[in-house]
Structures are given as structure tokens and as C-alpha cells.
Amino acid sequence: MPLHLGAAWYPEHWPEARWAEDVKLMRDAGLTVVRVAEFAWSSLEPREGAFDFGWLERAIALAADHGLAVVIGTPTAAPPAWMTQAYPDVLAVNADGRPATHGARCHYDVTSERYLAFCRRIAEKLAICFGRDARVIGWQIDNEYNTVSYSEGARRAFQDWLRRCYGSLDALNAAWATAYWSQTYSDWSQIPLPIQGAHGFGQPHNPGLRLKWRQFITEAYRRFQLNQIEVIRAHAMPSQWITHNFMGFFDGFDHYVLSADLDFASWDQYYPAGHLDFARDSAGHDLTRGFKRKNFWLIETQPGSVNWAPINSAQDRGETRAAAWNAVAHGAEAVCYWQWRNAPNGQEQYHGSLIAPDGNPRPVYEEISRIGREFQQAGHLFDGATVEASVALLHSYDDRWALDFQRHHADFDPLQYLGSFYRPLSRRNIAMDILSTRAALDGYKLVIAAPHILDEAIAGELIRFVAGGGHLVLGVRSGMKDGNNALLRQRQPALLQDIAGAHVEEYYALREPVPIHAVTSGRRKRGATPALPDGSAHIWAEWLVPHPGAQVLMTYGAANGYLNGQAAVTMKPHASGGCVYYLGAWLDDALQDALMGWIVARAGVEPVLPGLPAGVHAMRRGEAYVLINDTEAKSVTLPWRAKDHLSGRTAKRFMLGPWDVIVATRV
Ligand code: GLA
């Protein structure tokens, strides 16, 4: 597959006479793919049952004439006005019981059978028309699934789904401990939707109900997506793939479940503040690559600025190019900009684009054209290659939801917590995979996990991993809940106590930081290791009780009396050569950085390239090393002579200007 460069093109926004200037400029910029038709339902089916694909056919022909492949987005994120007027039951209902008004997008009820039937029909018509058209390389289902509907239909569907999950009300009542606050249900129809806060009546709903509601939304979107996939697959030739554009770490549904039915995952990456942050942005790529454990499309990203941030600042000169190469370095098979040209009116007039309303390039067009030239020059290096990481960070939507429902400390953001592990490794240019807590862990040297919801399958894989010689970092709040979001009957980390060599005596949400002291090798019973610094815990601290065979690496200083002097971080070496590091506290950034540096060294994890100056981000994909600089110019010396495929230079030492990129292979 070539490395694609593309843009979202909405020909329906402009008179047909102007399309030719669009595609000519696309070709000149080196674009190889356009995305069309998403949101175009009112143009594709102007009246119920009256389809007009002629304009799309002509747009596709024009694109193909200019060497552009086409991806068709099904238009179902934007139901047309004739439909919402005639069939208001297709509209989503908000938590107050008010139906959505027409005029924006994503206003559909994902559980509406009528809506699904309309979606199936338009997707099928499109597939019949374009499914055997070689100019069309793939399909995108809908756009950024996100809306939750609290309609009566959704409630009935939820109740039916619960019946299928639990089989009996007795089982559900037991799993949710519904005797608590007299919630016991004697009929499925009594089960409410979890609505609280501003829209409800103050008290949150049962944690079991809330978790199941999120899982139900996942199932509803899975069904919604499959409904279209089925008809597309029935008519499309096998070479046409199907994807969906996810939104990075958005947690509205379980992305692992939805990705299962796609050929590959795609995502939409935006920089609302206008600037790159290598750790944050790379984590989004690693997450998306982890949805199916394969390369992905960066199917939308911003040319310049967005229009929805508090301050929509644009990327600096060079930053757009750096961001594109960072995506490729992390496994993107395509980088597509949103959008090609702004519509003359509509909600996104201010959004960045390549072409201004006058039909002429904006300044960022030249930078994107450079990317186009570079993809043509160096794209072959990435063909069939992906990222190989020796570290896996485990991630779970169930865990994130359960923790978010009951943060216990307002600042306990599960994503920030994940980031506290990702950042120190990213800074060291260590390649990582972000995977489901249910992933197989063969081949990794180091796994970082904090499985809040723990069952035998998750624990079993971690135990197997350590027994095979793997190093495991276990984080706070591990092993606390079961799959119903109920408390486990064992002390944390429950089924992982044996491999961790410790259990949690008590947990504390911290109003103030608590000092942490590294146990020096003299004071520690066994094993001399380089000294770890002192520091502090914030937000969360667990009093760890070490079991025989475990070593205490860090203890709490003066705190609340209970924590004083107790173990904060322990380590349990295993006969297999594996080791479990139990981090019972959310450590301050400097201490976390030092400890993670110490652990990766013990685990034998190597950076992509050694000795790079701070601020140079490096990734390896196949034989190619992609090095991206931040804003300060610096020189980089590689361990060997290399060819930079962008400049054509061969050297060992390279000068990198602000946001500079080199794509190097060893010579
Ligand atoms: C999302 C949508 C696009 C567009 C962009 C704007 O990612 O998928 O249609 O609205 O945001 O940033």
C-alpha cells in the first residue's frame, strides 16, 4: 500500500464548475486520496427514496482523472431534514427527555430501528453503485460515533440487552447488590437509564448499572456499524476496505469492540492548542495502532487550526510536516487533512483548510505539498512495515469508566495516570504499544498495567507473562473490581497478590503530597541497585504490605500516621527472571521518571536510538528511523552512517532546525 496523503473533499458544497480547480490543486500538492460523501445525505437522497448519485459519480471520475483514489464515507452522521421531520423517532433524545433539533449533526438515535433501516438502505445503494468501482479504495462508516440517546426506545433496548446479559433478574440484582438503597428490580421494565447531576436528581446511579450502560452503548454502536458493514461487504469487491474514524482517547464506547469488525482503525487527530506534544500525540497513534494491532489511517488532521478550541491557534511553520511524519513513524498508512476547502457557510467556516474560499491555496498548502513530495520520495520505506515495541501499556475502557464514575479524588484522571507511564518512556524514545488489558502479551519485555477490573483471564495472562520472564509494572487501584463493577472480595490486587508479592492494606486520596523515600540498597534486604531519588506521592497512595520474597523500594515519609513508614513501591523478583514492580502511589513527575528509567534498564528495554539530545523524538518503522525535532535547533549524531531520504544526505551527524525531520536508514 502506498503512503497516502489526502483530504476531505465536499464537492457538494460548491458549484460543479469549480470542482476542476480543486482536483488540479490536489494533484499538484501530491495528494493521492480524497474522502467524499460523509454528511452528504441531503445531496444523495434529496427526498425519501429518491436517490441522486450522479454528482458523486462525476466527482469521483474527476478525482480519478487526476490520479486520486477515493474513500466514500457513508453519510449517516447527518440525517436529512425530510427524515427528521417525517420520523422524529430517529432523533436522539437528551438526558432531559428533549429530542435533538435538526440543523447540526450526529443528532440520530443509534438505537432507532427506523434509523438503522434508513442507514442500511443508503449504505447499500452506495455499495451497489460503487462497490465494484476500482476508483474507490475503501469505505468509512459514519463519522466519529459519539451521541448517546436517552429515548424510550434506548431504554427498552437497554433492558432487553441486560436480560440477555444476565438471564435473570436474580442474577442482575445480585451482581449490582441492588438491596442497597432498595434498588431491587422485580421487572426488567423497571430498570432506569443512568441520568444524574444537572439532568437527574443529584445522586449517581449504581456503579454496575452505569458500567453496563456504557457497554450497552458500545453494543448499540457495534450493531449500528455492522448494519452498514453487512450491506457494503455484500456488494463491495474484496479489495475495498472498511474503516471508521475514531477520536483517539475518547471514551464514549469500547473501541476494541468496534474495531473488531473493521479492516483497520482510523483516527482523527487534532491539536486544539495548535502545537505538538510528542508524548500526547504519539500516544494517540499507539492507541489506535493497538485497536487491531496493525497500522492505521490518520484519516483526519488539521491543516493550520481547528475552529472549536477556546483559542484556535495555528500550527507554526514546519509543525504540520513534523506532525505528519510523526503519524507515519507510529504506523499511519495515510495522513488526510480535514478539510480541503471550507464551505461558504455552515458551522466550520473558520476551520483550517488547504484552499481558501477564493479557490487559491492558503499558506499551509505549500507545506503540505512538501509532505506530498516527501511521501513520494520516502514512502516505500514504510511499505508493509510497522512499529515493533518491547513495552506494552495496558488500557481498558471498563477501567476508565469505573474509575471516572468514582474517582474518589477529583484529580484522579485515569488518562493522566496512563500518561504518567507513557511520558517518561516516550521522553526516552522507547517504542510502546498501547493495548487492551485483554491482549496477549507474548514477546514484550515490559508490561505496564493497572487493571482496576480484574478477572481470571486478565490476571492469568499477566501471571503467564511474568512466569515467562516478563517484567510487570503494576499501578494503583489494581485488582479492585469485578466485571459488574462490584468490589472484589479479596484485598487488592486480588488475583495478582502472589505475583506482586504484596497487598494493599488501605488506600488514601491525598489532599496534600506525601514524601516518598527511596530505600537505599544498604537498608534494603537484597539486591544492590543504583540509587533512586526521594520525591513525593500525590493524588493517591496505597499502603502496601510486602509478602515474603518482595523487596521494598520506597516508603512513605511523615503523612497521616497510617501511611508513615509503610511501603509505597515494592519489587518482587521471580525465578523466571521476571519481576513485578508494584507502584502503590501516584508519584510526582520527577520521581516517576527516575523510577521508570530504573525499571526499563532492569527490564533490558532499549530506546529506538541511544544518545539523542532531549527534544528529538525518534521512532523506528521497518528499516526507517524517523527523527523529529522540537523548536530548538540541534545537532544529532547517529551511531552509524545513515542516509536521510528527505534531504538525500548521507552522514553520521545531522543538523536539525526547528520542527525538522529526517527519515534515515543505515548505510
Ligand atoms: C471532526 C469531524 C470533522 C470536522 C473536524 C473539525 O474530527 O470528524 O468532520 O468537523 O472535527 O476539526
Boltz pocket constraint, residues with backbone or C-beta under 6 A from the ligand:
constraints:
  - pocket:
      binder: B
      contacts: [[A, 143], [A, 144], [A, 268], [A, 270], [A, 300], [A, 306], [A, 307], [A, 338], [A, 348], [A, 351]]
      max_distance: 6.0
